[in-house]
Amino acid sequence: MEKITRSFKTSDTVQKWHLIDAEGKTLGRMASLIARLLRGKHKPMFTPNADLGDFVVVVNASKVRMTGKRAELKEYFRYSGYPGGATFEKFQEVLQKHPERVFEHAVKGMLPHNRLGRRIIKKLKVYDDANHPHEAQKPEVMKFD
């Protein structure tokens, strides 16, 4: 009997919606769980070169925490491409102004750095409070401990 490795396409799977509440949770641990759901590694039909993952909605992003002194020490770096165009922002500043960027930055670093990763990151929806416009998709609430 010949064994065959099966490859799946995006059209072969059903993409579910997951709802994750970030209040009081650790950023890095949540980001790794979210990246796993977005990539589709939790499914038995995982294929590395296909987008088989699910959609993820994160609420209460402004209430996420970091352990130890990480919240005071972490900085985000941006470079405009011009001389003297380097910009550093503290984690606390970014969390107050744009809490969704904290999650997007953390999760994006855990995804493939290619066309597939750019397509997968679009399935992450982050909101700074408990309200979100995705009730029609009936997101399944994820318990995260």
Rosetta constraint file for C-alpha pairs under 8 A:
AtomPair CA 7 CA 45 HARMONIC 7.87 0.50
AtomPair CA 7 CA 47 HARMONIC 6.19 0.50
AtomPair CA 8 CA 12 HARMONIC 6.17 0.50
AtomPair CA 8 CA 45 HARMONIC 6.73 0.50
AtomPair CA 8 CA 46 HARMONIC 7.58 0.50
AtomPair CA 8 CA 47 HARMONIC 6.21 0.50
AtomPair CA 8 CA 50 HARMONIC 7.26 0.50
AtomPair CA 9 CA 13 HARMONIC 7.44 0.50
AtomPair CA 9 CA 50 HARMONIC 6.03 0.50
AtomPair CA 9 CA 51 HARMONIC 7.53 0.50
AtomPair CA 9 CA 52 HARMONIC 7.29 0.50
AtomPair CA 10 CA 50 HARMONIC 6.26 0.50
AtomPair CA 10 CA 51 HARMONIC 5.61 0.50
AtomPair CA 10 CA 52 HARMONIC 5.32 0.50
AtomPair CA 13 CA 52 HARMONIC 6.47 0.50
AtomPair CA 15 CA 52 HARMONIC 7.10 0.50
AtomPair CA 15 CA 53 HARMONIC 6.38 0.50
AtomPair CA 15 CA 54 HARMONIC 4.71 0.50
AtomPair CA 15 CA 55 HARMONIC 6.82 0.50
AtomPair CA 16 CA 54 HARMONIC 5.09 0.50
AtomPair CA 16 CA 55 HARMONIC 6.17 0.50
AtomPair CA 16 CA 139 HARMONIC 7.42 0.50
AtomPair CA 16 CA 140 HARMONIC 7.93 0.50
AtomPair CA 17 CA 54 HARMONIC 5.96 0.50
AtomPair CA 17 CA 55 HARMONIC 4.69 0.50
AtomPair CA 17 CA 56 HARMONIC 5.78 0.50
AtomPair CA 17 CA 57 HARMONIC 7.36 0.50
AtomPair CA 17 CA 137 HARMONIC 6.82 0.50
AtomPair CA 17 CA 138 HARMONIC 7.06 0.50
AtomPair CA 17 CA 139 HARMONIC 4.52 0.50
AtomPair CA 17 CA 140 HARMONIC 6.09 0.50
AtomPair CA 18 CA 54 HARMONIC 7.38 0.50
AtomPair CA 18 CA 55 HARMONIC 6.21 0.50
AtomPair CA 18 CA 56 HARMONIC 4.81 0.50
AtomPair CA 18 CA 57 HARMONIC 6.05 0.50
AtomPair CA 18 CA 139 HARMONIC 4.85 0.50
AtomPair CA 18 CA 140 HARMONIC 4.71 0.50
AtomPair CA 18 CA 141 HARMONIC 5.88 0.50
AtomPair CA 18 CA 142 HARMONIC 6.31 0.50
AtomPair CA 19 CA 56 HARMONIC 6.06 0.50
AtomPair CA 19 CA 57 HARMONIC 4.81 0.50
AtomPair CA 19 CA 58 HARMONIC 6.00 0.50
AtomPair CA 19 CA 59 HARMONIC 7.53 0.50
AtomPair CA 19 CA 139 HARMONIC 5.45 0.50
AtomPair CA 19 CA 140 HARMONIC 5.68 0.50
AtomPair CA 19 CA 141 HARMONIC 4.66 0.50
AtomPair CA 19 CA 142 HARMONIC 5.88 0.50
AtomPair CA 20 CA 56 HARMONIC 7.36 0.50
AtomPair CA 20 CA 57 HARMONIC 6.17 0.50
AtomPair CA 20 CA 58 HARMONIC 4.86 0.50
AtomPair CA 20 CA 59 HARMONIC 6.34 0.50
AtomPair CA 20 CA 141 HARMONIC 6.23 0.50
AtomPair CA 20 CA 142 HARMONIC 5.50 0.50
AtomPair CA 20 CA 143 HARMONIC 7.46 0.50
AtomPair CA 20 CA 144 HARMONIC 7.70 0.50
AtomPair CA 21 CA 58 HARMONIC 5.92 0.50
AtomPair CA 21 CA 59 HARMONIC 5.08 0.50
AtomPair CA 21 CA 60 HARMONIC 6.08 0.50
AtomPair CA 21 CA 61 HARMONIC 7.84 0.50
AtomPair CA 21 CA 130 HARMONIC 7.98 0.50
AtomPair CA 22 CA 26 HARMONIC 7.99 0.50
AtomPair CA 22 CA 30 HARMONIC 7.79 0.50
AtomPair CA 22 CA 58 HARMONIC 6.63 0.50
AtomPair CA 22 CA 59 HARMONIC 6.11 0.50
AtomPair CA 22 CA 60 HARMONIC 5.40 0.50
AtomPair CA 22 CA 61 HARMONIC 5.59 0.50
AtomPair CA 22 CA 63 HARMONIC 6.57 0.50
AtomPair CA 22 CA 64 HARMONIC 5.54 0.50
AtomPair CA 23 CA 59 HARMONIC 7.97 0.50
AtomPair CA 23 CA 60 HARMONIC 5.60 0.50
AtomPair CA 23 CA 61 HARMONIC 6.99 0.50
AtomPair CA 23 CA 62 HARMONIC 7.82 0.50
AtomPair CA 23 CA 63 HARMONIC 4.82 0.50
AtomPair CA 23 CA 64 HARMONIC 5.43 0.50
AtomPair CA 24 CA 63 HARMONIC 6.04 0.50
AtomPair CA 24 CA 64 HARMONIC 5.33 0.50
AtomPair CA 24 CA 65 HARMONIC 5.89 0.50
AtomPair CA 25 CA 30 HARMONIC 7.17 0.50
AtomPair CA 25 CA 64 HARMONIC 5.51 0.50
AtomPair CA 25 CA 65 HARMONIC 5.94 0.50
AtomPair CA 26 CA 30 HARMONIC 6.28 0.50
AtomPair CA 26 CA 64 HARMONIC 6.28 0.50
AtomPair CA 26 CA 65 HARMONIC 5.15 0.50
AtomPair CA 26 CA 66 HARMONIC 5.37 0.50
AtomPair CA 26 CA 67 HARMONIC 7.04 0.50
AtomPair CA 27 CA 31 HARMONIC 6.05 0.50
AtomPair CA 27 CA 64 HARMONIC 6.19 0.50
AtomPair CA 27 CA 65 HARMONIC 6.16 0.50
AtomPair CA 27 CA 66 HARMONIC 6.06 0.50
AtomPair CA 27 CA 103 HARMONIC 7.44 0.50
AtomPair CA 27 CA 106 HARMONIC 7.85 0.50
AtomPair CA 28 CA 32 HARMONIC 6.31 0.50
AtomPair CA 28 CA 66 HARMONIC 7.93 0.50
AtomPair CA 28 CA 106 HARMONIC 7.08 0.50
AtomPair CA 29 CA 33 HARMONIC 6.51 0.50
AtomPair CA 30 CA 34 HARMONIC 6.10 0.50
AtomPair CA 30 CA 144 HARMONIC 7.99 0.50
AtomPair CA 31 CA 35 HARMONIC 6.01 0.50
AtomPair CA 31 CA 103 HARMONIC 6.89 0.50
AtomPair CA 31 CA 106 HARMONIC 6.03 0.50
AtomPair CA 31 CA 107 HARMONIC 5.10 0.50
AtomPair CA 31 CA 110 HARMONIC 7.90 0.50
AtomPair CA 32 CA 36 HARMONIC 6.20 0.50
AtomPair CA 32 CA 107 HARMONIC 6.93 0.50
AtomPair CA 32 CA 110 HARMONIC 7.01 0.50
AtomPair CA 33 CA 37 HARMONIC 6.37 0.50
AtomPair CA 34 CA 38 HARMONIC 6.10 0.50
AtomPair CA 34 CA 56 HARMONIC 6.98 0.50
AtomPair CA 34 CA 107 HARMONIC 6.99 0.50
AtomPair CA 35 CA 39 HARMONIC 5.99 0.50
AtomPair CA 35 CA 107 HARMONIC 5.72 0.50
AtomPair CA 35 CA 108 HARMONIC 7.86 0.50
AtomPair CA 35 CA 110 HARMONIC 6.26 0.50
AtomPair CA 35 CA 111 HARMONIC 6.44 0.50
AtomPair CA 36 CA 40 HARMONIC 6.11 0.50
AtomPair CA 36 CA 41 HARMONIC 5.45 0.50
AtomPair CA 36 CA 42 HARMONIC 6.64 0.50
AtomPair CA 37 CA 41 HARMONIC 6.54 0.50
AtomPair CA 37 CA 42 HARMONIC 6.40 0.50
AtomPair CA 37 CA 53 HARMONIC 5.85 0.50
AtomPair CA 37 CA 54 HARMONIC 5.86 0.50
AtomPair CA 37 CA 55 HARMONIC 7.66 0.50
AtomPair CA 37 CA 56 HARMONIC 7.42 0.50
AtomPair CA 38 CA 53 HARMONIC 4.55 0.50
AtomPair CA 38 CA 54 HARMONIC 5.17 0.50
AtomPair CA 38 CA 55 HARMONIC 6.25 0.50
AtomPair CA 38 CA 56 HARMONIC 6.90 0.50
AtomPair CA 38 CA 120 HARMONIC 6.38 0.50
AtomPair CA 38 CA 121 HARMONIC 7.50 0.50
AtomPair CA 38 CA 123 HARMONIC 6.98 0.50
AtomPair CA 38 CA 124 HARMONIC 7.42 0.50
AtomPair CA 39 CA 51 HARMONIC 6.71 0.50
AtomPair CA 39 CA 52 HARMONIC 6.62 0.50
AtomPair CA 39 CA 53 HARMONIC 4.61 0.50
AtomPair CA 39 CA 54 HARMONIC 7.43 0.50
AtomPair CA 39 CA 111 HARMONIC 7.46 0.50
AtomPair CA 39 CA 120 HARMONIC 6.86 0.50
AtomPair CA 40 CA 46 HARMONIC 5.96 0.50
AtomPair CA 40 CA 51 HARMONIC 7.38 0.50
AtomPair CA 40 CA 52 HARMONIC 5.19 0.50
AtomPair CA 40 CA 53 HARMONIC 3.56 0.50
AtomPair CA 40 CA 54 HARMONIC 6.47 0.50
AtomPair CA 41 CA 46 HARMONIC 5.59 0.50
AtomPair CA 41 CA 53 HARMONIC 7.35 0.50
AtomPair CA 42 CA 46 HARMONIC 7.56 0.50
AtomPair CA 46 CA 52 HARMONIC 6.76 0.50
AtomPair CA 47 CA 51 HARMONIC 7.90 0.50
AtomPair CA 47 CA 52 HARMONIC 7.33 0.50
AtomPair CA 49 CA 116 HARMONIC 7.49 0.50
AtomPair CA 50 CA 116 HARMONIC 7.53 0.50
AtomPair CA 51 CA 116 HARMONIC 7.05 0.50
AtomPair CA 51 CA 119 HARMONIC 7.98 0.50
AtomPair CA 51 CA 120 HARMONIC 6.75 0.50
AtomPair CA 53 CA 120 HARMONIC 7.75 0.50
AtomPair CA 54 CA 123 HARMONIC 7.40 0.50
AtomPair CA 55 CA 123 HARMONIC 4.95 0.50
AtomPair CA 55 CA 124 HARMONIC 6.16 0.50
AtomPair CA 55 CA 125 HARMONIC 7.87 0.50
AtomPair CA 56 CA 123 HARMONIC 6.46 0.50
AtomPair CA 56 CA 124 HARMONIC 5.10 0.50
AtomPair CA 56 CA 125 HARMONIC 6.17 0.50
AtomPair CA 57 CA 124 HARMONIC 6.20 0.50
AtomPair CA 57 CA 125 HARMONIC 4.72 0.50
AtomPair CA 57 CA 126 HARMONIC 5.85 0.50
AtomPair CA 57 CA 127 HARMONIC 7.80 0.50
AtomPair CA 57 CA 134 HARMONIC 8.00 0.50
AtomPair CA 57 CA 139 HARMONIC 7.77 0.50
AtomPair CA 58 CA 124 HARMONIC 7.77 0.50
AtomPair CA 58 CA 125 HARMONIC 6.20 0.50
AtomPair CA 58 CA 126 HARMONIC 4.70 0.50
AtomPair CA 58 CA 127 HARMONIC 6.12 0.50
AtomPair CA 59 CA 126 HARMONIC 6.18 0.50
AtomPair CA 59 CA 127 HARMONIC 4.96 0.50
AtomPair CA 59 CA 128 HARMONIC 6.02 0.50
AtomPair CA 59 CA 129 HARMONIC 5.67 0.50
AtomPair CA 59 CA 130 HARMONIC 5.15 0.50
AtomPair CA 59 CA 131 HARMONIC 7.16 0.50
AtomPair CA 59 CA 132 HARMONIC 7.36 0.50
AtomPair CA 60 CA 64 HARMONIC 7.38 0.50
AtomPair CA 60 CA 127 HARMONIC 6.33 0.50
AtomPair CA 60 CA 128 HARMONIC 4.78 0.50
AtomPair CA 60 CA 129 HARMONIC 4.26 0.50
AtomPair CA 60 CA 130 HARMONIC 5.38 0.50
AtomPair CA 61 CA 99 HARMONIC 5.73 0.50
AtomPair CA 61 CA 100 HARMONIC 6.31 0.50
AtomPair CA 61 CA 103 HARMONIC 7.50 0.50
AtomPair CA 61 CA 126 HARMONIC 6.86 0.50
AtomPair CA 61 CA 127 HARMONIC 6.02 0.50
AtomPair CA 61 CA 128 HARMONIC 4.50 0.50
AtomPair CA 61 CA 129 HARMONIC 6.68 0.50
AtomPair CA 62 CA 95 HARMONIC 6.07 0.50
AtomPair CA 62 CA 96 HARMONIC 6.98 0.50
AtomPair CA 62 CA 99 HARMONIC 5.13 0.50
AtomPair CA 62 CA 100 HARMONIC 7.75 0.50
AtomPair CA 62 CA 128 HARMONIC 5.03 0.50
AtomPair CA 62 CA 129 HARMONIC 7.04 0.50
AtomPair CA 63 CA 128 HARMONIC 7.89 0.50
AtomPair CA 65 CA 71 HARMONIC 7.63 0.50
AtomPair CA 66 CA 70 HARMONIC 6.07 0.50
AtomPair CA 66 CA 71 HARMONIC 5.68 0.50
AtomPair CA 67 CA 71 HARMONIC 7.35 0.50
AtomPair CA 69 CA 73 HARMONIC 6.31 0.50
AtomPair CA 70 CA 74 HARMONIC 5.65 0.50
AtomPair CA 71 CA 91 HARMONIC 6.11 0.50
AtomPair CA 71 CA 92 HARMONIC 6.60 0.50
AtomPair CA 72 CA 90 HARMONIC 7.40 0.50
AtomPair CA 72 CA 91 HARMONIC 7.01 0.50
AtomPair CA 72 CA 92 HARMONIC 7.08 0.50
AtomPair CA 73 CA 90 HARMONIC 7.55 0.50
AtomPair CA 73 CA 91 HARMONIC 7.74 0.50
AtomPair CA 74 CA 90 HARMONIC 6.18 0.50
AtomPair CA 74 CA 91 HARMONIC 5.53 0.50
AtomPair CA 75 CA 88 HARMONIC 6.27 0.50
AtomPair CA 75 CA 89 HARMONIC 5.45 0.50
AtomPair CA 75 CA 90 HARMONIC 4.51 0.50
AtomPair CA 75 CA 91 HARMONIC 5.59 0.50
AtomPair CA 76 CA 88 HARMONIC 5.60 0.50
AtomPair CA 76 CA 89 HARMONIC 5.14 0.50
AtomPair CA 76 CA 90 HARMONIC 6.34 0.50
AtomPair CA 76 CA 91 HARMONIC 6.89 0.50
AtomPair CA 77 CA 86 HARMONIC 7.14 0.50
AtomPair CA 77 CA 87 HARMONIC 5.79 0.50
AtomPair CA 77 CA 88 HARMONIC 4.76 0.50
AtomPair CA 77 CA 89 HARMONIC 6.67 0.50
AtomPair CA 78 CA 86 HARMONIC 5.80 0.50
AtomPair CA 78 CA 87 HARMONIC 5.08 0.50
AtomPair CA 78 CA 88 HARMONIC 6.52 0.50
AtomPair CA 79 CA 85 HARMONIC 5.48 0.50
AtomPair CA 79 CA 86 HARMONIC 4.45 0.50
AtomPair CA 79 CA 87 HARMONIC 6.17 0.50
AtomPair CA 80 CA 85 HARMONIC 5.04 0.50
AtomPair CA 80 CA 86 HARMONIC 6.53 0.50
AtomPair CA 81 CA 85 HARMONIC 6.29 0.50
AtomPair CA 89 CA 93 HARMONIC 6.67 0.50
AtomPair CA 89 CA 94 HARMONIC 6.81 0.50
AtomPair CA 90 CA 94 HARMONIC 6.49 0.50
AtomPair CA 91 CA 95 HARMONIC 6.05 0.50
AtomPair CA 91 CA 102 HARMONIC 7.86 0.50
AtomPair CA 92 CA 96 HARMONIC 6.26 0.50
AtomPair CA 93 CA 97 HARMONIC 6.20 0.50
AtomPair CA 94 CA 98 HARMONIC 5.37 0.50
AtomPair CA 94 CA 99 HARMONIC 6.26 0.50
AtomPair CA 94 CA 101 HARMONIC 7.36 0.50
AtomPair CA 94 CA 102 HARMONIC 6.98 0.50
AtomPair CA 95 CA 99 HARMONIC 4.27 0.50
AtomPair CA 95 CA 100 HARMONIC 7.82 0.50
AtomPair CA 95 CA 101 HARMONIC 7.86 0.50
AtomPair CA 95 CA 102 HARMONIC 6.56 0.50
AtomPair CA 98 CA 102 HARMONIC 7.46 0.50
AtomPair CA 99 CA 103 HARMONIC 7.24 0.50
AtomPair CA 99 CA 127 HARMONIC 7.83 0.50
AtomPair CA 99 CA 128 HARMONIC 5.99 0.50
AtomPair CA 100 CA 104 HARMONIC 6.28 0.50
AtomPair CA 100 CA 126 HARMONIC 5.34 0.50
AtomPair CA 100 CA 127 HARMONIC 6.20 0.50
AtomPair CA 100 CA 128 HARMONIC 6.48 0.50
AtomPair CA 101 CA 105 HARMONIC 5.87 0.50
AtomPair CA 102 CA 106 HARMONIC 6.28 0.50
AtomPair CA 103 CA 107 HARMONIC 6.04 0.50
AtomPair CA 103 CA 126 HARMONIC 7.38 0.50
AtomPair CA 104 CA 108 HARMONIC 5.80 0.50
AtomPair CA 104 CA 121 HARMONIC 7.78 0.50
AtomPair CA 104 CA 124 HARMONIC 7.73 0.50
AtomPair CA 104 CA 126 HARMONIC 7.87 0.50
AtomPair CA 105 CA 109 HARMONIC 6.40 0.50
AtomPair CA 106 CA 110 HARMONIC 7.04 0.50
AtomPair CA 107 CA 111 HARMONIC 6.72 0.50
AtomPair CA 107 CA 121 HARMONIC 7.89 0.50
AtomPair CA 108 CA 117 HARMONIC 7.64 0.50
AtomPair CA 108 CA 121 HARMONIC 6.53 0.50
AtomPair CA 109 CA 113 HARMONIC 7.86 0.50
AtomPair CA 111 CA 117 HARMONIC 5.51 0.50
AtomPair CA 111 CA 120 HARMONIC 7.97 0.50
AtomPair CA 111 CA 121 HARMONIC 7.86 0.50
AtomPair CA 112 CA 116 HARMONIC 6.79 0.50
AtomPair CA 112 CA 117 HARMONIC 4.71 0.50
AtomPair CA 113 CA 117 HARMONIC 5.60 0.50
AtomPair CA 113 CA 118 HARMONIC 7.42 0.50
AtomPair CA 114 CA 118 HARMONIC 6.44 0.50
AtomPair CA 115 CA 119 HARMONIC 6.33 0.50
AtomPair CA 116 CA 120 HARMONIC 6.15 0.50
AtomPair CA 117 CA 121 HARMONIC 6.15 0.50
AtomPair CA 118 CA 122 HARMONIC 6.98 0.50
AtomPair CA 119 CA 123 HARMONIC 7.67 0.50
AtomPair CA 120 CA 124 HARMONIC 7.77 0.50
AtomPair CA 127 CA 131 HARMONIC 7.32 0.50
AtomPair CA 127 CA 132 HARMONIC 6.67 0.50
AtomPair CA 134 CA 138 HARMONIC 7.21 0.50
AtomPair CA 134 CA 139 HARMONIC 7.36 0.50
AtomPair CA 135 CA 139 HARMONIC 6.84 0.50
